């Protein structure tokens, strides 16, 4: 059954909502024993972070996404359809899962509004296979259709309620649940940061410090580059920070969205006690009405303490042979990937500075027009991982990361995002991130190693990123 935009329903009372579910059961259940119904309802302007804070239950998966600069935020809670898989076919399986679910979905309400209708929320780990030694925490691919999706886009807010409708379910129960949740969300006030005792940080924990394995890995990488076997490798470092109590997720997200207005603020909770969150400056791709945009983000420098120093550091980055080469490696990789998909990539900007509060990067924008037959996840599968987070050549780089790094990446440096029924979607790269696991928080940061890299300078860059993230979270 295709996605059927039902006639507009105002759903001003319980009865109209109840009648709609009764009609759905009567018209569909004889041929489809299980199907989904997605109802989009208008809300007064609400803060999705307040919704996440009020409604999230520990045993349910959730997804949070905010772009403060774009005045867009989404909270997705619980699931009515869920896929979790490992393996090289994970992106293709995720695509099939979305398509099959939508074939059995009826939509109603204000689906024509931005973020109306069903959306799938996706998280993919860095590697195709999760570790067999350490707890995986997150499968290689997780895609879910949420029970509740609350979005704010500018002054407009929506609730999308998704229901798995079966013969034994009574429409009156579904009606009451949705109606009550709708009214409850309407009454929520914007999120107010709750005080969190910073003394919960156990200051006796190891501080960020030089580690022999990292220096040795950089030196080995430079040897492989000099031998012509490798162009680039992005080595990451993890820092474990124990706390006496778990860092509240909503508190951390509020701090991140306040500090990083021009980043993607995100959180993925697996429903088993682990939450991966962060503030990423890197967009992997965005598709809007068949128009693709992807970022090339590689090469970095610190911000200056004064305007003069800041401008000097920015100019040095723009003219740095090492950083420009690192940037070019990623740029050519993305162009090649898109051409292999029979697209015509266009460079929409020259390399320019993306300036964040504590660091600045070289960025170039690439655009392309997509044919109707090309799914966003096919592009995602081709691009991930880019040399910006792995290295080049890609297969060798991934093998070296498995060999050198002393921790599991999980969702670090991997794609996180959403896809809707029209094939639109957006994915960020999970960098500048942390994994909250009860009273242990693991921070992640990486640095690109190319010809001319200095091991101690690369370690200093990682230290800067980790220190800034730790300060923001606490």
C-alpha positions in Angstrom: 0.0 0.0 0.0 1.6 3.3 -1.0 1.8 6.3 1.3 -1.6 7.9 1.0 -2.0 11.5 2.0 -5.5 11.4 3.4 -7.8 14.3 3.1 -6.9 17.1 5.5 -8.2 16.5 9.0 -8.5 19.3 11.5 -8.7 16.8 14.4 -10.2 19.4 16.7 -11.6 16.9 19.1 -11.2 13.3 20.1 -14.2 12.1 18.1 -12.8 13.2 14.8 -9.5 11.5 15.6 -11.3 8.4 16.7 -13.5 8.3 13.5 -10.3 8.5 11.4 -8.7 5.4 13.1 -12.0 3.5 12.8 -12.1 4.3 9.0 -8.4 3.2 8.7 -9.1 -0.1 10.3 -12.2 -0.7 8.2 -10.6 0.1 4.9 -7.3 -1.6 5.3 -7.1 -4.4 7.9 -8.8 -6.9 5.7 -5.9 -6.9 3.2 -3.2 -5.6 5.6 -3.1 -7.2 9.0 -0.5 -4.7 10.2 0.1 -1.2 8.9 1.1 2.2 10.2 -0.8 5.5 10.5 1.0 8.8 10.8 -0.9 11.8 12.0 0.6 15.3 11.8 -0.9 17.8 14.3 -0.1 21.5 14.8 1.3 22.8 18.0 2.0 26.2 19.5 5.7 27.0 19.4 7.4 24.4 21.7 10.9 23.6 22.6 11.7 20.0 21.5 14.4 19.8 24.1 11.7 20.3 26.8 9.8 17.5 25.1 12.8 15.2 25.2 13.4 16.1 28.9 9.8 15.5 29.9 8.8 12.5 27.8 12.0 10.4 27.3 12.0 7.0 29.1 15.3 5.2 29.7 14.1 2.0 28.0 13.1 3.7 24.8 15.3 4.8 21.9 15.3 8.5 21.1 16.9 10.9 18.7 17.5 14.6 19.1 18.6 17.0 16.4 19.0 20.7 16.5 20.5 23.4 14.2 20.3 26.5 16.4 21.4 28.8 13.5 18.6 27.5 11.4 16.1 27.6 14.3 15.2 24.0 13.7 15.0 21.3 16.4 13.5 17.7 16.4 12.9 15.3 19.3 11.9 11.7 18.3 10.9 9.3 21.0 10.1 5.6 21.2 9.7 3.5 18.1 6.8 1.8 16.2 9.1 0.4 13.6 12.7 -0.5 14.2 15.6 -1.9 12.2 19.0 -2.9 13.7 21.5 -4.6 11.5 25.2 -5.2 10.9 27.2 -5.8 7.8 28.2 -4.3 4.5 24.6 -4.2 3.2 23.4 -2.0 6.1 22.7 1.1 4.1 20.8 -1.0 1.5 18.9 -2.8 4.2 18.0 0.5 5.8 16.7 1.8 2.5 14.5 -1.4 2.0 13.2 -1.1 5.5 12.1 2.5 4.9 10.5 1.7 1.6 8.6 -1.4 3.0 7.3 0.6 5.9 6.1 3.4 3.8 4.3 1.0 1.5 2.1 0.1 4.5 1.6 3.6 5.9 -1.3 6.0 5.7 -0.6 9.7 6.4 -3.1 12.4 7.6 -3.1 15.9 8.9 -0.8 18.8 8.0 1.8 16.7 6.1 2.5 19.5 3.6 4.2 21.6 6.3 8.0 21.4 6.9 8.8 18.3 8.9 5.2 17.0 8.5 4.6 13.3 8.0 6.6 10.3 9.0 10.4 10.7 9.3 13.0 7.9 9.8 15.8 8.6 12.2 19.1 6.9 11.5 22.4 6.3 13.2 25.3 4.3 11.6 28.5 3.2 13.3 31.8 4.1 11.8 32.6 0.5 10.8 30.2 -1.9 9.0 30.7 -4.4 11.7 30.5 -3.8 15.5 33.1 -5.1 17.8 32.9 -8.7 19.0 35.2 -8.0 21.9 33.7 -4.8 23.5 30.0 -4.1 24.2 28.7 -2.7 20.8 26.1 -0.4 22.5 24.9 0.6 19.0 24.3 -1.8 16.0 26.1 -0.9 12.8 22.8 0.5 11.5 19.8 1.7 13.5 16.7 3.1 11.8 13.4 3.8 13.5 10.1 5.4 12.9 9.3 7.2 16.2 6.1 7.0 18.2 6.3 10.7 18.8 8.1 13.3 16.8 8.0 17.0 17.8 9.6 19.6 15.6 10.1 23.3 15.8 11.0 25.1 12.6 11.0 28.9 13.1 7.8 29.8 14.8 6.0 26.6 13.6 5.8 23.5 15.7 4.4 20.1 14.8 3.6 16.8 16.5 3.8 13.7 14.3 2.2 10.7 16.1 2.9 7.4 14.4 0.9 4.3 15.2 1.3 0.6 14.4 -2.3 -0.4 13.8 -3.4 -4.0 14.2 -6.7 -5.7 14.3 -6.7 -6.2 18.1 -6.0 -2.6 18.9 -9.0 -0.5 19.9 -9.3 2.9 18.2 -10.6 4.5 21.3 -7.4 3.6 23.2 -5.2 5.0 20.5 -7.3 8.1 20.3 -7.0 8.8 24.0 -3.3 8.3 24.1 -2.6 10.6 21.2 -5.0 13.3 22.3 -3.6 13.3 25.9 0.0 13.5 24.7 -0.9 16.3 22.3 -2.5 18.3 25.1 0.4 17.6 27.4 3.0 18.7 24.9 1.0 21.9 24.3 1.4 22.8 27.9 5.2 22.4 28.1 7.3 25.4 28.7 10.7 26.0 27.1 13.6 24.0 28.6 15.3 25.6 31.5 18.7 24.3 32.4 18.6 22.4 35.7 21.6 23.0 38.0 24.1 20.1 37.8 26.8 19.8 40.4 30.1 20.2 38.5 31.8 18.7 41.6 30.4 15.4 40.3 33.4 15.4 38.0 36.0 13.3 39.6 39.0 15.6 39.2 41.4 12.8 40.1 40.6 11.2 36.7 43.4 11.2 34.1 43.7 14.6 32.4 44.3 14.9 28.7 47.9 13.9 28.2 50.4 12.6 25.6 50.1 8.9 25.0 52.8 6.8 23.5 50.5 4.8 21.3 49.2 7.9 19.6 52.7 9.3 18.9 53.9 6.0 17.6 50.8 5.6 15.4 51.4 9.1 13.9 55.0 8.2 13.2 54.0 4.9 11.6 51.4 6.7 9.5 54.0 9.3 8.3 56.2 6.4 7.3 53.4 4.8 5.2 52.8 8.2 3.6 56.4 8.7 2.8 56.5 5.2 1.2 53.6 6.2 -1.0 51.1 3.7 0.5 48.9 6.2 2.2 47.8 9.8 1.6 46.1 10.5 4.8 44.9 8.9 8.1 42.5 10.5 10.6 43.6 9.2 14.0 41.3 9.7 16.9 41.8 9.8 20.7 39.3 9.0 23.4 39.3 10.4 26.9 37.3 8.7 29.7 35.9 11.0 32.4 34.3 9.4 35.4 31.6 11.3 37.3 29.8 10.5 40.6 26.5 10.9 38.8 25.6 10.7 35.1 25.7 13.9 33.1 22.0 14.8 32.4 21.5 14.5 28.6 19.2 17.5 28.4 21.6 19.6 30.4 24.4 18.7 28.0 22.4 19.4 24.9 21.3 22.7 26.2 24.9 23.7 26.9 26.0 22.5 23.5 23.2 24.4 21.6 23.9 27.5 23.5 27.7 27.4 22.8 27.7 26.0 19.2 25.0 28.0 17.3 26.5 27.0 13.9 26.8 23.3 14.6 24.5 20.2 14.5 23.6 19.4 18.1 22.5 15.8 18.4 21.9 12.9 20.8 21.1 9.3 20.1 19.9 7.1 23.0 19.7 3.3 22.5 17.2 2.6 25.2 19.7 0.6 27.1 21.5 3.3 29.1 23.9 4.7 26.6 23.6 8.1 24.8 25.9 9.4 22.1 25.8 13.2 21.8 27.8 16.1 20.5 28.0 19.3 18.4 29.3 18.6 15.0 30.3 21.3 12.5 30.3 18.8 9.6 27.4 18.1 7.3 27.9 15.0 5.3 25.0 15.6 3.0 21.6 17.3 2.7 18.9 16.5 0.0 16.0 18.9 -0.6 13.7 18.4 -3.6 16.4 16.4 -5.4 19.1 19.0 -4.8 22.2 17.6 -3.0 24.7 19.6 -1.0 27.7 18.1 0.8 30.5 19.7 2.7 34.2 19.3 2.3 35.6 20.0 5.8 39.3 19.3 6.3 42.2 21.4 7.6 42.0 23.3 10.9 43.6 25.9 13.0 42.9 27.5 16.4 41.1 30.8 16.8 43.1 33.8 17.9 42.7 35.7 21.2 42.4 39.0 19.3 40.9 40.0 16.0 44.4 40.5 14.5 45.7 37.2 15.7 42.5 35.5 14.6 42.8 36.9 11.1 46.4 35.9 10.9 45.7 32.3 11.9 42.8 32.2 9.4 45.1 33.5 6.6 47.8 31.0 7.5 45.2 28.2 7.3 44.1 29.3 3.9 47.6 29.3 2.6 49.0 26.3 4.5 50.3 23.7 2.0 49.7 20.9 4.4 46.1 21.9 5.2 45.2 22.8 1.6 46.5 19.4 0.5 44.5 17.6 3.2 41.4 19.6 2.1 42.0 18.7 -1.6 42.2 15.0 -0.8 38.7 15.1 0.6 37.4 17.3 -2.2 38.6 14.9 -4.9 37.3 11.9 -3.1 33.8 13.4 -2.8 33.8 14.4 -6.5 34.8 10.9 -7.5 32.2 9.3 -5.4 29.4 11.5 -6.9 30.6 10.9 -10.4 30.5 7.1 -9.8 26.9 7.6 -9.0 26.5 9.3 -12.4 26.0 12.7 -10.9 27.6 16.0 -12.0 29.2 17.5 -8.9 29.6 21.3 -8.9 31.8 23.3 -6.6 29.5 25.8 -5.1 32.2 27.7 -3.2 35.9 28.2 -3.1 37.7 26.9 0.1 36.8 29.3 2.9 36.9 29.4 6.6 34.2 27.9 8.9 34.9 29.6 12.2 33.7 28.0 15.4 34.2 29.3 18.9 37.5 27.6 19.5 38.7 26.3 16.1 38.4 27.1 12.4 38.3 24.8 9.4 38.7 24.9 5.6 35.3 24.3 4.0 34.1 23.9 0.4 30.5 23.2 -0.7 29.6 20.7 -3.4 26.2 20.5 -5.1 24.5 18.1 -7.5 21.0 17.4 -8.9 19.7 13.9 -8.2 17.6 11.7 -10.5 14.4 10.4 -8.9 15.8 6.8 -8.8 18.7 7.7 -6.5 18.0 7.3 -2.8 19.7 9.4 -0.3 21.1 6.3 1.5 22.8 5.2 -1.7 24.8 8.5 -1.6 25.4 8.0 2.1 26.8 4.5 1.5 29.1 5.8 -1.2 30.5 8.8 0.8 31.0 7.2 4.3 33.6 7.3 5.5 35.2 10.3 3.7 38.9 11.0 4.1 37.9 13.8 6.5 37.2 11.2 9.1 39.0 8.0 7.9 41.8 8.6 5.4 42.9 7.7 1.9 43.0 5.1 0.4 39.8 4.3 2.4 40.1 0.6 2.8 43.7 0.8 4.0 42.9 3.7 6.3 40.1 1.7 8.0 42.4 -1.3 8.5 45.0 1.0 10.1 42.4 2.6 12.4 41.4 -0.9 13.6 45.1 -1.6 14.2 46.2 1.6 15.9 43.3 2.9 17.9 42.8 1.5 21.4 39.1 2.0 21.7 35.8 1.3 19.8 34.6 4.2 17.7 30.9 3.3 17.9 29.0 6.2 16.4 32.0 8.5 16.5 32.8 10.1 13.1 29.8 8.3 11.5 26.5 9.5 9.9 23.6 10.5 12.0 20.4 12.1 10.6 16.9 11.7 9.2 15.0 10.9 6.0 11.4 11.7 5.1 8.8 10.3 2.8 9.8 12.6 -0.1 13.4 11.4 0.0 14.6 14.6 1.6 17.0 14.2 4.5 20.1 15.5 6.2 23.1 13.7 7.8 25.8 15.1 10.0 29.1 13.5 11.0 29.3 12.5 14.6 32.4 14.4 15.6 33.0 16.7 18.6 31.1 14.0 20.5 30.9 12.0 23.6 29.3 8.7 24.8 27.5 9.0 28.2 27.4 5.6 29.8 26.1 6.0 33.4 28.9 7.5 35.4 31.5 7.3 32.7 31.6 9.7 29.8 33.9 9.0 26.9 35.0 12.0 24.8 36.2 11.6 21.2 38.3 13.8 18.9 40.5 13.2 15.9 43.2 14.8 13.7 44.1 14.3 10.1 47.6 13.0 9.5 49.2 13.9 6.1 52.7 14.6 4.8 54.2 17.3 6.9 52.2 16.5 10.0 53.9 16.9 13.3 52.9 14.3 16.0 53.0 16.7 18.9 51.0 19.4 16.9 48.4 16.8 16.0 48.1 15.7 19.6 47.8 19.4 20.7 44.9 19.8 18.2 43.1 16.8 19.7 43.7 18.1 23.2 42.1 21.4 22.3 39.0 19.7 20.9 38.7 17.4 23.9 39.2 20.1 26.4 36.6 22.4 24.7 34.0 19.6 24.6 34.6 18.6 28.2 34.2 22.3 29.3 31.0 22.6 27.3 29.4 19.4 28.7 30.3 20.2 32.3 
